[in-house]
Amino acid sequence: MKNTVVSIQNQKDTHEKITMLTAYDYSMAKLIDNAGVNMILVGDSLGMVMLGYKDTLSVTMNDMIHHTKAVARGTTDALIVGDMPFMSYQTSIYDAVCNAGRLIQEGNAHAVKLEGGTIVKEQIRAIVNASIPVVGHIGLTPQSVNALGGFKVQGKDIKAAQKLIEDAHAVEEAGAFAVVLECVPAPLAKQITDELSIPTIGIGAGAHCDGQVLVYQDMLNMFSNNSPKFVKQFADVGEMMTQAFQSYITEVQQGIFPSEAYSFRMPEEIKNKLA
Ligand code: KIV
């Protein structure tokens, strides 16, 4: 079944949990889409997990479009959300609408995501007015890593918690159809989820959000051994891949691969003529 902004809202209304995973290329999007996830996020986390940067700040619009296009080619049913990279929407409302438009027109995303609450509500409103669905993102907003002083849980004291509630309402009022809550204490995420009419998608925000999102490399242990507390490893694909690569190296070195079974034959008479 095709997922749309309407079906995602229905899931909140009928208390059916929403699933979202990241993907950054064709083959992984195909696997994740076939598994039946509701939404695929082409996150700017690609800067770290695909491109090897230390944070997401170096990711460009061209990077996002390149990867979003590949994901779109591999996706049939999931709703594709393209992340707006650092400096693609903070600079002006005009930039925000143009760059959101590029993710839809050139990247073939169905929706865009941008970080921030009250501070970006005019950008969200303008993008929504251009008929582009928006996902908000509050709590730990990795594009603000330097301003936040690191990747830390947000909303821990009363003032910060109240500010997050205010941000969540601002994002909803501006017209976003969903909001990601990243690294937020579970009780605060529950309160926000109860107060909003749009779905909340949690990452490190406890069980009471309307949905969950994870970076696939984290859940498959393909990226680093220091994954955050909120990441559950659903499979050790990193270890499986390492073992497969090592077996390949050994078999090539020992002349075991490729055996007859993996080679093409030639008719005897042609072979004899070559000799
Ligand atoms: O870029 C990303 O993958 C994200 C998720 C962590 C929500 O924003």
Boltz pocket constraint, residues with backbone or C-beta under 6 A from the ligand:
constraints:
  - pocket:
      binder: B
      contacts: [[A, 22], [A, 41], [A, 42], [A, 43], [A, 44], [A, 45], [A, 46], [A, 83], [A, 137], [A, 180], [A, 182], [A, 203], [A, 213], [A, 215]]
      max_distance: 6.0
